[in-house]
Amino acid sequence: MIVFITIPWFLPAYRAGGPIQSIAHLVTNFKKDVEYRIICGDTDLNGEPLHGIVKNEWTAFNAYTKVWYAEKDNLSDVICKQIEQLQPDTIYIIGLFSWHFNIVPMLFCNAARKIVSVRGMLHPGALSQKKIKKRFFLTGLKFFGVARKIVFHATNEGEAQFIKDEFGIDANVVVAGNFSKQMTEQIAAPKQVGYLTLVTIALISPMKNHLMVLQALKHSTAQIVYNIYGPIKDEVYWESCVAITALLPNNIKVNYFGEIQPDQIDDVLLQQHVFIMPSKSENFGHSIAEALGAGKPVITSSHTPWNNLEMNNAGINVADNVEAIANAIAYFAELDETAYRQSAEAARVYARDRINSEENIRGYKRLFFETN
């Protein structure tokens, strides 16, 4: 079976975060009876040209995956032409709102099966951003009956419900979870009572809630180092974060290290105590999964698949307010070495038990091979 994937960005691009990693892990882990063709742009999220790629021709990513890095000129025509020439069994569309990579293949390209992977874009928190444009497009999909001809891919049951809330209970939805990177098992960083290192690895945007973390740190009396990694997606939002940082007390130190390559994450996590990212929505959250897999307890919201953290001693799911985040930070700051190591090991176990590759494989068999 040929699965033709349309996605705005793919490796070596990395600034767009989760969807890139999701597809990279998919074509690495799910390979029986499938050949992949991925068409994507030739730049990263910030418009910077990708290095080390060959444009406008099929190049090998692995033994059963080829990638076409397309230039902007005549992009929609190129996508349609390649689909017409290859005649794939399935078009697998990653996202909803990109004209070239989502809407064009959805409306103007032909295949026996079209799958749209919504990638968290129907979560209420995500829909609240640029909502007029998104609402216009979703209304059009329903009005013209396009949604009835599509198989929707959800990565968890919560996302499946968001799809049905939007397109009706009869929407054809298949649940198949994300594969995750296998993290190196790390020895927990030494931990003293009253001292804590926090880290966030994510796009800097309102969805990730950096600002609320910084506001919570104003209330901390412990010695806290907060390390932030990731590209700035929203400059105005980052300026608000910088303004808050300037008002923090002397016991709080904030470091911004900029962008980070995926292969550097292991080393960055090594010296951190707790991963913090109280996102407004995550359909998966690869950085959360990687932190847990490396044995880092996580402070996050309940708007992710990584819930019941406190029950499992793997972290804390916080409410969307400053007080809740401040209390979670204070809890981890006061842990001693023994209690922290127990939580670190519990985080590893929690991740291991919830990232089920065999179940994911069954999900993608249903997604790609089962008729509906």
C-alpha positions in Angstrom: 0.0 0.0 0.0 1.2 3.5 -0.9 0.3 6.1 1.8 0.8 9.6 0.5 1.4 12.1 3.3 0.9 15.8 3.0 2.4 17.9 5.8 3.7 21.5 5.8 7.0 20.6 7.5 9.1 17.5 7.9 12.5 16.6 9.1 15.1 18.2 9.1 12.5 20.9 10.0 11.8 20.9 13.7 10.3 24.2 14.8 6.7 23.1 14.1 7.1 20.6 16.9 4.8 17.6 17.5 3.3 16.8 14.0 6.8 16.5 12.6 7.9 14.1 15.3 4.6 12.2 15.0 5.1 11.4 11.3 8.8 10.7 11.7 8.0 8.1 14.5 5.2 6.7 12.4 7.3 6.0 9.3 10.0 4.5 11.6 7.7 2.2 13.6 4.8 1.2 11.3 6.3 -0.3 8.2 4.7 -3.7 7.4 3.1 -3.7 3.9 3.3 0.1 3.6 5.3 2.5 1.5 5.2 6.2 2.4 5.6 9.2 0.2 5.8 12.5 2.1 5.4 15.8 0.4 6.3 18.9 2.5 7.8 22.4 2.2 11.5 23.2 1.8 11.6 25.6 4.8 11.2 25.4 8.5 8.3 27.1 10.4 10.2 30.4 10.5 10.7 30.4 6.7 14.4 29.5 7.0 15.5 27.2 4.2 16.2 23.6 5.2 19.8 22.4 4.8 21.0 19.1 3.4 17.9 18.4 1.3 17.3 17.8 -2.4 14.3 19.8 -3.7 11.7 18.9 -6.2 12.4 15.2 -6.4 11.9 12.1 -4.4 14.7 11.3 -1.9 15.0 8.4 0.5 14.2 8.9 4.2 14.4 5.2 5.0 14.0 1.9 3.1 10.2 2.4 2.7 9.8 6.2 2.8 10.6 8.9 0.3 10.3 12.6 0.8 9.6 15.4 -1.7 10.7 18.9 -0.5 8.6 21.3 -2.6 9.4 24.9 -3.3 6.6 27.5 -2.9 6.2 28.1 -6.6 3.1 26.2 -7.9 2.9 24.2 -4.7 -0.7 23.1 -5.0 -0.1 22.0 -8.6 3.0 20.0 -7.6 1.0 18.2 -4.9 -1.9 17.3 -7.2 0.5 16.2 -10.0 2.5 13.9 -7.7 -0.7 12.3 -6.4 -2.0 11.9 -9.9 1.2 10.2 -11.1 1.6 7.9 -8.1 -2.1 7.1 -7.6 -1.6 6.2 -4.0 -4.1 4.0 -2.1 -4.4 6.5 0.6 -3.9 10.3 1.0 -3.0 11.0 4.7 -3.5 14.7 5.3 -1.7 16.1 8.4 -3.7 19.1 9.8 -6.8 21.0 8.8 -6.0 24.7 7.9 -3.1 24.8 5.5 -4.3 25.6 2.0 -1.6 23.7 0.1 -1.1 20.7 2.3 -4.5 20.2 3.8 -7.3 21.9 1.9 -6.0 21.2 -1.7 -5.5 17.5 -1.2 -8.8 17.3 0.7 -10.8 19.0 -2.1 -9.0 18.5 -5.4 -6.9 15.3 -5.2 -8.2 11.7 -5.7 -7.5 8.5 -3.8 -9.6 5.5 -2.7 -9.2 6.6 0.9 -8.6 10.1 2.4 -7.5 10.4 6.0 -7.4 13.7 7.8 -5.3 13.7 11.0 -6.6 16.7 13.0 -3.5 16.8 15.3 -5.2 18.6 18.2 -6.6 21.4 16.0 -10.2 20.7 17.1 -9.5 21.1 20.8 -11.5 24.1 22.1 -8.2 25.7 23.2 -6.8 25.4 19.7 -10.0 26.6 18.0 -10.0 29.7 20.2 -6.9 30.9 18.2 -7.8 32.6 14.9 -11.3 31.3 15.5 -13.1 33.3 12.7 -11.0 31.8 10.0 -11.2 28.3 11.4 -14.9 28.5 11.9 -15.4 29.6 8.3 -13.4 26.7 7.0 -15.1 24.1 9.2 -18.6 25.4 8.2 -17.6 25.0 4.6 -16.4 21.4 5.0 -19.8 20.5 6.5 -21.9 22.5 4.0 -20.3 20.9 1.0 -20.4 17.4 2.5 -16.6 16.9 2.4 -16.4 15.6 5.9 -18.7 12.7 5.0 -16.1 11.4 2.5 -13.2 11.5 4.9 -11.8 9.2 7.5 -10.7 11.2 10.5 -7.7 10.2 12.5 -7.7 10.9 16.3 -4.7 10.1 18.4 -6.9 9.4 21.5 -10.5 9.0 22.6 -10.7 12.7 23.8 -9.7 13.9 20.3 -12.2 11.5 18.7 -15.0 13.1 20.8 -13.9 16.6 19.6 -14.2 15.4 16.0 -17.7 14.0 16.7 -18.7 17.2 18.5 -17.7 19.2 15.4 -18.9 16.9 12.6 -21.5 14.8 14.2 -21.8 11.4 15.8 -21.7 9.7 12.4 -18.2 11.0 11.5 -15.9 8.2 10.6 -13.2 8.3 13.2 -10.3 5.9 13.8 -8.2 6.2 17.0 -4.5 5.4 16.6 -2.0 6.7 19.1 1.3 8.4 18.5 4.6 6.5 18.6 7.1 8.2 20.9 10.9 8.4 20.9 12.6 5.9 23.1 14.4 8.0 25.7 17.7 7.1 27.4 17.1 6.1 31.0 18.7 8.9 33.1 19.9 9.0 36.7 17.9 11.5 38.6 19.7 14.8 39.1 20.8 15.5 42.8 18.0 17.1 44.7 18.1 19.4 47.8 15.2 20.6 49.8 14.3 24.2 48.8 16.0 24.0 45.4 14.5 23.1 42.0 15.4 23.2 38.3 12.4 23.5 35.9 12.5 23.1 32.2 10.1 23.8 29.3 11.0 22.6 25.8 8.3 23.9 23.4 7.3 26.5 20.9 6.9 29.9 22.7 3.3 30.8 22.3 0.2 31.3 24.4 -0.9 27.7 24.0 2.1 26.5 26.0 1.5 28.9 28.9 5.0 30.0 29.7 3.6 33.3 31.0 1.6 31.7 33.7 4.6 29.7 34.9 6.6 32.9 35.2 3.7 34.6 37.1 3.6 31.6 39.4 7.3 31.9 40.1 6.7 35.4 41.6 5.2 33.6 44.6 8.0 31.1 45.2 10.3 31.4 48.2 12.6 28.5 47.1 15.7 28.7 44.9 14.4 28.0 41.4 16.2 27.9 38.1 13.8 27.9 35.1 15.3 26.9 31.8 13.3 27.6 28.6 14.1 26.1 25.2 12.2 26.5 22.0 11.7 28.9 19.1 9.7 32.0 19.6 6.5 31.7 17.6 4.7 34.7 19.1 7.0 37.7 19.6 4.4 39.8 21.4 3.7 37.0 23.9 7.5 36.5 24.5 7.8 40.2 25.2 5.2 39.8 28.0 7.2 36.9 29.4 10.4 38.9 29.4 8.6 41.8 31.2 7.5 39.4 33.9 11.0 37.9 34.2 12.4 41.3 35.0 10.1 41.5 38.1 10.9 38.2 39.6 12.7 38.0 43.0 16.4 37.2 43.4 15.7 33.6 44.3 14.4 32.9 40.8 16.7 32.6 37.8 15.3 32.3 34.3 17.4 31.3 31.3 16.3 31.3 27.7 18.5 29.1 25.5 16.7 29.5 22.2 16.0 26.7 19.8 17.0 23.1 20.4 17.5 20.2 17.9 15.6 17.1 18.7 18.8 15.1 19.2 19.9 17.5 22.0 16.8 16.8 24.2 18.4 13.9 26.1 21.4 16.0 27.2 19.1 19.0 28.2 16.8 16.9 30.3 19.7 15.3 32.2 20.3 18.1 34.7 16.7 19.1 35.2 14.4 18.1 38.0 10.9 18.8 36.7 9.4 19.4 33.2 6.7 22.1 33.3 4.3 22.9 30.5 0.7 23.7 31.6 -0.6 23.7 28.0 -4.0 25.0 27.0 -4.3 21.9 24.8 -2.1 19.0 23.6 -3.4 16.2 21.5 -0.2 14.3 22.5 2.7 16.4 23.7 5.9 14.7 22.5 8.0 16.8 24.8 5.9 15.7 27.8 6.2 12.0 26.7 10.0 12.4 26.3 10.4 14.0 29.7 8.4 11.3 31.5 10.3 8.6 29.6 13.6 10.2 30.8 12.4 10.1 34.4 11.4 13.7 34.8 8.2 14.4 36.8 5.9 16.7 34.9 3.7 19.7 35.8 1.1 20.1 33.1 -2.6 20.9 32.6 -5.4 18.4 32.4 -5.8 19.3 28.7 -3.3 16.7 27.5 -3.4 12.8 27.4 -1.0 12.8 30.3 -3.5 12.8 33.2 -3.7 11.2 36.7 0.0 12.2 37.2 -0.4 12.9 40.9 -2.1 9.6 41.5 0.9 7.9 39.9 3.5 10.0 41.7 4.7 11.1 38.2 3.9 14.8 38.4 0.9 17.1 38.9 -2.0 18.0 36.6 -2.7 21.7 37.5 -5.7 23.9 37.0 -5.3 26.8 34.6 -4.4 29.4 37.2 -1.3 30.9 38.9 -2.1 29.5 42.3 -2.3 25.9 41.2 1.0 26.2 39.3 2.7 27.9 42.2 1.6 25.2 44.6 2.9 22.4 42.3 6.2 24.1 42.0 6.4 24.5 45.8 5.7 20.8 46.2 8.6 19.7 44.1 10.9 22.4 45.5 10.4 20.9 49.0 11.1 17.3 48.0 14.3 15.7 49.4 16.6 13.4 47.4 14.7 10.2 48.3 11.2 11.5 47.6 12.4 13.0 44.3 14.1 9.8 43.1 10.9 7.9 43.8 8.9 10.4 41.7 11.5 10.2 38.9 11.2 6.5 38.8 7.4 6.7 38.9 7.5 9.0 35.9 9.5 6.5 33.9 7.0 3.7 34.8 4.0 5.9 34.0 5.4 6.6 30.5 6.3 3.0 29.8 2.9 1.8 30.7 1.1 4.4 28.6 3.1 4.3 25.4 1.9 1.0 24.0 3.6 0.4 20.6 1.6 -2.8 20.0 -1.7 -1.0 20.5 -0.5 1.8 18.2 0.3 -0.7 15.5 -3.2 -2.2 15.7 -4.6 1.3 15.5 -2.7 2.2 12.3 -3.7 -1.2 10.7 -7.3 -0.1 11.3 -6.6 3.4 9.9 -4.8 2.4 6.7 -6.2 -1.1 5.9 -9.7 -1.5 7.2 -12.6 -0.5 4.9 -15.5 1.4 6.4 
